[in-house]
Amino acid sequence: MQPLLEIRDLSFGYDKGSRPVFEHLDLDVRKGECVVVKGASGSGKSTLLRLICRLNVPRSGEILFKSKNVAEIPPPELRSKITYVQQIPQMTDATVRDNLLLPFTFALGQHKAAPDDATLERMLDAFYLHGVSLDQSALKLSVGQKQRLSIMRAILNEPDMLLLDEPTSALDSDSAAMLFSIIERLNTEEGKTLVIVTHSEYQPAVPQARSCTFRNGKLECA
Amino acid sequence: MNQIIEISIPQLLLALLFILIAQITSLVQRLGLNKDITIGTIRTVSQLFLMGYALTFIFGAQNLWLTLGIFVVMVFSAVFIIRGRVKEKQIPYEVPTFLTMLSSYFLTALFVSWLVIGVHPWWEPRYFIPTAGMVIGNSMSALAISIERLFSQMRQQRDVVEMKLCLGANYREASAEIFKGAVKAGMIPSINAMMGVGLVFIPGMMSGQILAGTDPLIAIRYQIVVMFMLVGSTAISSIIVMRIIRRRCFGQSEELLVSPE
């Protein structure tokens, strides 16, 4: 089966002439897989995710999504298919509802049917956000709640692949456990393809999990 | 009183008393502004004298190309001053700013001197240069505020802009709030000036005309045209320049290029 995502001979460096962050990187991600990318700080884990959704542009090499070069896919379309969730969750100064429905306000999402309040409330419960009201300010939530809300918002956009950047780095152990449980459910129950970057020892308890590690500028996968 | 009273050199020197007061205040309050006040005073006197001689020459020469040349130099200087006020050095914005200012201010000055005031020829330096000067000076401040605001907000709100990009926003949608805020910040001083004019302050041009013996009823007509012209030219140049600069803040893949703080 053709991989959902193919990374071929990818190299990246921040400035022309500077030392590359990594070189000649290859990786395939199949539909339904849950790939965990580990490595030390500065090894290029987050950069890899940013390159996949073209928040950064590689020096050389190519990334194919469904056999099509991501550079040729209109950026809004690419990013709604491969959604990157930032390490520090970002909310706008608006209600929880408005934040969740943000993707439906953009030109690309306007033709999609926005979920109603009942659906949103059911999802809040599934994301361990019991007691969070759709009418309250999203800025007043805790970091852990914002992190779960940002993953929920990404899911509402129905992406083919989720890129999670250090999703538990700012969370206490209880919040991290909740998030791991959500990640595992997204993969096993909803079949979401996930690429998760972490510097922790987290290993998802899912059958389709695979672990890759950055070592000396190279990505080694199990 | 229709005759203008000429200010003699001793009378001009008397005005230096105001500078003396400012210097003493800075000294007593330890504001550390004495050097700047001295340089500012010297620059004011020398620049205005130079301008006076240059304008006398230009008004006498009555040459189209000389008038247009002065206009280009004025716009170029304005871009140079904006460059000094804006901290961002990574995103190139000077050339589009210069070209937009040149074309939009030329059209504004042309419209005012030719159609509104009805002067012939349209480039009559006595009308065209002061009109262009007011447009350029006013819009320069507005643009400097808007451009700096756009870059600083892009830096500060980088994560929010990227969050929106990641959710399927195009670069315009991801930066819409920042863009609006930056354009508004530049335009508010011109709009506030329309609110306060005649009540809180008498604008420089109108004061100058009245001091020079012009009937206040004629002076106000000129001032009304100037106020409208300034708001209009600021709006046009801000929107065009800011749209170009905003696009330059993003790369080919609509990735944000402005570096974090």
Interface residues (C-beta under 8 A of the other chain):
Chain A: C53 R54 L55 N56 V57 A71 P75 P76 E77 R79 S80 T83 Y84 V85 Q86 I88 Q90 T92 L102 P103 T105 F106 A107 L108 G109 S150 R153 A154 N157
Chain B: D159 V160 E162 M163 K164 L165 C166 L167 G168 A169 N170 Y171 E173 G251 Q252 S253 E254 E255 L256
